[in-house]
Amino acid sequence: MDIRLFQILVPLVTLGFAITLILRYKKGEAAIGELVLGLIFWVAITLISIFPDFISVNLAKALGFKSNINAILFFCIGLLFYWQFKLFSLIRKQDRTITQLIRELALKEEDEKQEK
C-alpha cells in the first residue's frame, strides 16, 4: 500500500477541526448534537482519506455504479442537496420565529402606549 501525501495531511487537518469542535463544545458554543455529527463527519473524512480506494470501490458496489469516482461524486452531490435542504428549512424556521417575535414586540409596545 503506497501512502500518498493527502493520506497524511487530511487526517492531521481533520484532527485540528475535531479538536476545535470539542473545545467549542466545552465552552458551551456548540450543542451535543453538533459535536456528535461533527465528529462523525471528521472521522468519516479521515477514514476516506486513509482508505480511499477501499471505500470508494465498496461505495460504488453498494450504490450500483460501475465507476468508484462516479459513486463518490453522486454521493457527495446527494449530501450537498441534503445539507442545502436542511439549511433552507432552518432559515425558514428562523424567519417565522423572527416574524412572530416582532409581532409580539409590536403588540407589547402598543399595549404599553395605551396604558400611558
Secondary structure per residue as TSV (DSSP state, phi and psi in degrees):
chain	resnum	aa	ss	phi	psi
A	1	M	-	360.0	118.1
A	2	D	-	-79.6	134.5
A	3	I	-	-97.6	123.2
A	4	R	-	-98.5	160.0
A	5	L	H	-56.5	-42.2
A	6	F	H	-65.4	-23.8
A	7	Q	H	-72.1	-14.3
A	8	I	H	-98.9	-44.4
A	9	L	H	-69.7	-45.0
A	10	V	H	-61.0	-46.5
A	11	P	H	-61.0	-34.7
A	12	L	H	-66.6	-42.5
A	13	V	H	-65.8	-44.4
A	14	T	H	-66.3	-31.8
A	15	L	H	-62.5	-41.1
A	16	G	H	-61.5	-44.0
A	17	F	H	-64.6	-40.2
A	18	A	H	-65.1	-42.2
A	19	I	H	-63.6	-41.7
A	20	T	H	-60.8	-42.1
A	21	L	H	-64.1	-42.5
A	22	I	H	-63.4	-42.1
A	23	L	H	-64.6	-39.1
A	24	R	H	-61.6	-39.4
A	25	Y	H	-65.2	-43.1
A	26	K	H	-64.1	-31.7
A	27	K	T	-79.9	-8.8
A	28	G	T	86.7	13.1
A	29	E	S	-90.1	-6.9
A	30	A	S	-135.8	143.8
A	31	A	-	-81.6	164.4
A	32	I	H	-62.7	-37.0
A	33	G	H	-63.0	-42.0
A	34	E	H	-64.1	-39.6
A	35	L	H	-62.9	-49.1
A	36	V	H	-64.4	-49.2
A	37	L	H	-63.6	-39.2
A	38	G	H	-64.6	-43.5
A	39	L	H	-66.2	-39.3
A	40	I	H	-61.1	-43.4
A	41	F	H	-61.0	-48.8
A	42	W	H	-68.9	-34.8
A	43	V	H	-65.6	-40.9
A	44	A	H	-62.5	-43.8
A	45	I	H	-62.0	-41.3
A	46	T	H	-62.4	-46.5
A	47	L	H	-63.8	-39.9
A	48	I	H	-64.1	-37.2
A	49	S	H	-74.0	-30.6
A	50	I	H	-79.0	-39.8
A	51	F	S	-121.0	60.6
A	52	P	H	-64.7	-43.5
A	53	D	H	-68.8	-45.7
A	54	F	H	-59.0	-47.6
A	55	I	H	-69.7	-43.7
A	56	S	H	-67.6	-38.1
A	57	V	H	-66.8	-43.7
A	58	N	H	-68.2	-35.6
A	59	L	H	-63.9	-41.7
A	60	A	H	-62.7	-42.5
A	61	K	H	-64.4	-43.6
A	62	A	H	-65.1	-36.8
A	63	L	H	-91.4	-6.6
A	64	G	T	83.5	22.4
A	65	F	-	-93.2	149.1
A	66	K	S	-80.0	-32.1
A	67	S	-	-108.6	133.5
A	68	N	H	-68.7	-30.5
A	69	I	H	-66.8	-43.6
A	70	N	H	-61.4	-39.5
A	71	A	H	-62.1	-44.5
A	72	I	H	-65.1	-44.0
A	73	L	H	-61.7	-47.2
A	74	F	H	-66.2	-39.3
A	75	F	H	-62.2	-45.5
A	76	C	H	-66.8	-39.0
A	77	I	H	-62.7	-41.2
A	78	G	H	-60.4	-43.1
A	79	L	H	-62.4	-42.0
A	80	L	H	-62.8	-42.3
A	81	F	H	-63.5	-40.5
A	82	Y	H	-61.6	-47.6
A	83	W	H	-64.0	-38.2
A	84	Q	H	-60.3	-44.7
A	85	F	H	-63.0	-43.3
A	86	K	H	-63.2	-44.0
A	87	L	H	-63.6	-42.0
A	88	F	H	-60.3	-43.4
A	89	S	H	-63.6	-41.3
A	90	L	H	-64.9	-40.1
A	91	I	H	-65.4	-42.5
A	92	R	H	-61.4	-43.2
A	93	K	H	-63.3	-41.9
A	94	Q	H	-64.7	-40.4
A	95	D	H	-60.3	-44.3
A	96	R	H	-64.2	-39.9
A	97	T	H	-65.5	-43.2
A	98	I	H	-64.4	-42.1
A	99	T	H	-60.5	-45.6
A	100	Q	H	-62.8	-41.9
A	101	L	H	-63.6	-42.4
A	102	I	H	-64.2	-40.4
A	103	R	H	-61.8	-44.7
A	104	E	H	-63.9	-40.9
A	105	L	H	-65.5	-40.6
A	106	A	H	-64.2	-42.1
A	107	L	H	-66.0	-38.1
A	108	K	H	-66.1	-42.9
A	109	E	H	-63.1	-40.5
A	110	E	H	-63.9	-41.6
A	111	D	H	-62.7	-40.3
A	112	E	H	-66.7	-35.8
A	113	K	H	-66.5	-39.5
A	114	Q	H	-71.6	-29.4
A	115	E	H	-71.2	-25.7
A	116	K	-	-80.5	360.0
